[in-house]
């Protein structure tokens, strides 16, 4: 099916799809996290906003891992990151 498009088009479509998924990820995490916090919503909101800094440090950490160990290991670290986000969306947000 994709043979006529070439791998460069597939990569481009996947890259754009990743950006689309990231654009809706944070609002969903924000809403799921603050649900049912009641009076602790302000603190929870601050913690989530602060975690954006952690996400900003991820590329720096990946660069260090890539230089020290290798590119494949650095990319595999993203799978751990996305696995946790998937866990949170499916089960973690429901644990109370």
C-alpha positions as CSV (number, residue, x, y, z in Angstrom):
1,X,0.0,0.0,0.0
2,X,2.7,2.5,1.0
3,X,5.3,1.2,-1.5
4,X,4.6,3.9,-4.0
5,X,4.8,6.7,-1.4
6,X,8.4,5.9,-0.3
7,X,9.6,5.7,3.3
8,X,10.3,9.5,3.5
9,X,6.5,10.1,3.2
10,X,5.7,7.5,5.8
11,X,8.2,9.1,8.2
12,X,6.8,12.6,7.5
13,X,3.2,11.4,8.2
14,X,4.3,9.6,11.4
15,X,6.2,12.7,12.6
16,X,3.2,15.0,12.0
17,X,0.9,12.4,13.7
18,X,3.2,12.5,16.8
19,X,2.9,16.2,16.9
20,X,-0.9,15.9,16.8
21,X,-1.0,13.4,19.6
22,X,1.3,15.6,21.8
23,X,-0.9,18.6,21.2
24,X,-3.9,16.9,22.8
25,X,-1.9,14.9,25.4
26,X,-1.3,17.7,28.0
27,X,-5.0,18.9,28.2
28,X,-6.1,15.3,28.7
29,X,-3.5,14.6,31.4
30,X,-4.4,17.9,33.1
31,X,-8.2,17.1,33.2
32,X,-7.7,13.5,34.3
33,X,-5.3,14.5,37.1
34,X,-7.4,17.2,38.6
35,X,-10.6,15.3,38.5
36,X,-12.0,14.7,42.0
37,X,-9.2,16.5,43.8
38,X,-11.6,18.9,45.5
39,X,-9.8,21.4,47.7
40,X,-6.4,20.0,46.6
41,X,-7.0,21.1,43.0
42,X,-4.8,24.2,43.3
43,X,-1.8,22.2,44.6
44,X,-2.4,19.5,41.9
45,X,-2.5,22.1,39.2
46,X,0.8,23.5,40.4
47,X,2.4,20.1,40.4
48,X,1.2,19.4,36.9
49,X,2.4,22.8,35.7
50,X,5.8,22.1,37.3
51,X,6.1,18.8,35.6
52,X,6.3,20.6,32.2
53,X,9.8,21.4,33.3
54,X,10.5,17.7,33.6
55,X,9.2,17.1,30.1
56,X,11.5,19.9,28.9
57,X,14.5,18.1,30.4
58,X,13.7,14.9,28.6
59,X,15.5,15.9,25.3
60,X,18.6,16.9,27.3
61,X,18.6,13.6,29.1
62,X,18.1,11.7,25.8
63,X,21.0,13.6,24.2
64,X,23.3,12.6,27.1
65,X,22.2,9.0,26.8
66,X,22.7,9.1,23.1
67,X,26.2,10.4,23.4
68,X,27.1,8.0,26.3
69,X,25.4,4.8,25.3
70,X,23.8,5.1,21.9
71,X,20.9,6.3,19.8
72,X,18.9,3.1,20.1
73,X,19.0,3.2,23.9
74,X,18.0,6.9,23.9
75,X,15.0,6.1,21.7
76,X,14.0,3.2,23.9
77,X,13.8,5.6,26.8
78,X,10.9,7.3,25.0
79,X,9.0,4.0,25.1
80,X,9.3,4.0,28.9
81,X,7.9,7.5,28.9
82,X,5.0,6.7,26.6
83,X,4.3,3.5,28.5
84,X,3.8,5.4,31.7
85,X,1.5,7.9,29.9
86,X,-0.5,5.0,28.5
87,X,-0.7,3.5,32.0
88,X,-1.9,6.8,33.4
89,X,-4.5,7.2,30.7
90,X,-5.9,3.7,31.0
91,X,-5.6,2.9,34.7
92,X,-3.5,5.4,36.7
93,X,-6.1,8.2,36.5
94,X,-8.7,5.9,38.0
95,X,-6.8,4.9,41.1
96,X,-8.1,6.8,44.1
